[in-house]
Amino acid sequence: MPPTTSLRALSFASFILSISISTVTAQSCTNYGTSSASGCLCPPGFGGANCSQPACGGTIFDGSHRSLAPSSAASGGFPNLTSSGCSCSNGWTGVGCNVCTSASACQSAYAAVSGNASAAATAQVSGLNDTMVCNTSPMVWAAGELSCQINNPTLQAIYPLQSTLNIHRTFNASLSPLQNVSGTVLSPNGSPVVYAQLFYSGVEQFSCTASSCTQTSTSTTDTWTCSTLQCQCIPNTTFCGGVVASNLTSTINSLSGPVTIACEDTNTCNFQQQIINGLFGSSGLALQGCVFGECVTQAVIDTSNGTSTSGQTSGSSPLSPGVIAGLAVVGALIGIGLAGVVWGWILQRAARKRPFDRGHNGGVDVQWTNVSYFVRSSGRDKTILDSVNGHVATGELMAILGPSGAGKTTLVELIAGKAKTGLFSGSISFPSLANGRRPRVAFVPQTDILPAVLTVREALTFGASLRLPESLSPERKSALVSAIISKLGLEDVAETRIGATDGTGRGISGGEARRVSIGLELVGCPDILVCDEPTSGLDSVSARRVVNVLTEVARGGGGLFGSVEENSKGVAVICSVHQPSSRLYHSFDSVLLLSRGRALYSGPGGLAPARHFASARNADIEREGDSEVPPYEEGYNVADYLLEVASATSGGSIPVAAKSNAEEHTATVKRSSDEKADGADVEAMVARARSTTGGYTATFLTQFQVLCGREWKLLRRDKSLFFTHLVVSTILGAFCGGLYFHTGLSIAGFQSRVGCLFFLGSLIAFSSLSALYNVVEIRPLFVRERSNSYYSPTAWLLSRFFFDVIPLRILPTIIVSTITYWMAGLAHDAPHFFKFLFILVLYTLVMTLFNFLLATLFRNGGIAILVSALLALYQMTFAGFFVHLTSIPPALRWLQWLCPLKYTLEALSVNEVGSGLMIVDELQGVPIDISAVLIMELLFGFNPSSYYRDVLVLFAFVAGFGIVLIGVVWWKLKEKR
């Protein structure tokens, strides 16, 4: 390898190891010795005036009398255990000869100092077996030594000679035979402590100490956890400035905070600390070939086995704060859900026990006086209705006639109390009813908006379940539905699916669909029935059948043909009719003729209107010699004649014919102050519309149950959408898994892993567009049903969650993610897999709710889809995969915090590297074996400790979008005509 290439590779590897910078104050006693009157008290294995010289030969019991390694010119003036000819006595091993290997070695060394091979360490163990033994297991009883080799490829590429880490662990200094050794300190304050030194080719490079330690032991593992770590580099040694290109001084001096030393009975240990874990993986720095040795009396071991000693614990670690917070949130959500179900059940039972009011309805007159309506167009007010008056008595069937644009639809919508966007003046009044009940006004629009997958009977049963009191038994509701089907002539298609009413799907005919729309209003037991052009688009036979049904409803439909109430009452029925045949025209009891928003005639039907206009024509001819009123020819269709009159006249010169008994009706009708709206915005009429429909008849739980029943039928019968999602998710999972099949552990392989995670997030972002289209498709049905007070928007949204979000969004996400996860070879353990799924499910909820929100905000589905696609591209840009987050210009960098995909990708990446993923690669001939955390930070700028923060942010997105969605559906997604 060329020298410049090697230098670049070594510099890169050194840069990887040198992450952060800090300083540590110099000490008078090195190796964390303590000052005393006679000098420095040193950790076992060190001596000299300032504890800077490692021991050479002898035993740890020699203390200050132990021979020390001299300085070596070949080692830059530092003591070198390798070149000083230091050799270990029999029964001792490790660099520095501090680790015992046999009981005899401990006994002879202790006897050489004290004159006795046995020792009673303290008064507590006197009288027991005080024979000195050598404990060679990882667990420490009093104070033990260990010496391990460091064989990390990355370190060996930079420092090719042998690196050894010596660690002294003091658990209870008072029980160690070393406590009285001259010149030796086991613990400054008697509490558990750790001393560590790293030797490179026999020369000490740096030393560390850790305090506030606890020991946790199992049958195979001994773990020391200390809360405070500090390290000090020895200047100008190989690691600490001796080689400028690989100076680790700042990195070593910055090591602080908690530290964990975990050793197993397989002679391996792991040194774990935040910075070290970032360099070498979650398992920390791996140590191999470890030897353990502790001289201790058998009495200490026996006593500790039978009693509990402070600082030594065993068992599993407590749950992390993030897990506790997550469990608390889940528990709170479950608790809220259960409380809601219980409360709904209580209200439902109370509603079902409430006495039935016998379904009294009908017998209600309606009168409108000086009704005017204006809309603003191009800055000017356009008059749609101008001082229109009218009256319909109980049992009457009125036809509102007029050419296109005369204001027929506007008038019937105002009578029905529909929300309008213009200005309204005048009054529409009803008589006061018994018990303060408001009249129920039913409205049948021009367009048939029906659930395509339900049968005729199921659609009518759905309406009856939500619009009739819950105290009415299911049998009576079923009888009502059967009666309506019979009277509407729908027996032959009662079990036939309605199908698409726009002609794109097979089902019932247009006339049958119109009768189903009327039936959906009849199941609510209305007092007044308003229909907007019920015969438009129908053949003469179908139109005649519809009018016959309306006639029967007007005559005696108040009791709904005896299925609910035996004593039938008449119902006022008002219909706008565009161009009825002569036979249909003569079915109506009264007629209101409109022309350019003004009423030309309001009175009895039949030939009365023709006679009225003939009289007006004769009067004009006698007065002016001519008349704009066309003549009526005997036998001519009166309806056609009236349309001709309305089209030919200006409407201002023809006197309006009123009913002879109009004054009598006016006197008997009591007007309510809340029904007057002089010059008021028509939006204020929504309150009256709510009062006339009486709010929601069914309780929330019943609404939810009935909606879920319908959604289940839709999902079960229209299987194409559900199975398409499953099949596509399976295919995409296999494709993505094959594309990233068993990604490697190199730097390029890690980039592919993140690419796989990014692909899954992008797939969810775009596939959730189907949720948007689905809401756009069913929005007209929801608006119609909500305007008729079938159910609350919250109940509808909740049913959509269970039967749209779960089967069509979450389940496909789980399928594609599971297939991809195991094929790509991501972290092979259950905790990380389920955390991976949890993040993707959260992101699915975020995107689904977001697309639901767009579908409710924009009436135009194309605009909503365009906005969703553009925002998905924005998320891909600021997710951190295509551009490093820290390299984004400051003016645009803040946009990343509004990007749900950024938090998703970061959490998925952190979860992947948190499994202990190590990067094994070679750069320019230099082997690299480091933690994937470091590469993740370098390539993408993700924070390795941000998983739970990202989870909380995604939860915030879900909650935020959910709350805004509920608000938009409640206050915006409503009928406006």
Beta strands, then each sheet from edge to edge (+ up, - down):
strand 1: 34-36
strand 2: 39-41
strand 3: 46-47
strand 4: 53-54
strand 5: 71-72
strand 6: 78-79
strand 7: 92-93
strand 8: 99-100
strand 9: 132-135
strand 10: 143-150
strand 11: 163-170
strand 12: 193-200
strand 13: 203-217
strand 14: 221-233
strand 15: 259-264
strand 16: 268-273
strand 17: 285-297
strand 18: 312-313
strand 19: 366-377
strand 20: 380-392
strand 21: 397-401
strand 22: 423-429
strand 23: 441-444
strand 24: 528-532
strand 25: 572-576
strand 26: 590-595
strand 27: 598-604
strand 28: 680-681
strand 29: 918-923
strand 30: 926-931
sheet 1: 1+ 2-
sheet 2: 3+ 4-
sheet 3: 5+ 6-
sheet 4: 7+ 8-
sheet 5: 9+ 17- 10+ 11- 12+ 13- 14+ 15- 16+
sheet 6: 9+ 17- 10+ 11- 12+ 13- 18-
sheet 7: 20+ 19- 22+ 28-
sheet 8: 23+ 24+ 25+ 21+ 26+ 27-
sheet 9: 29+ 30-
end
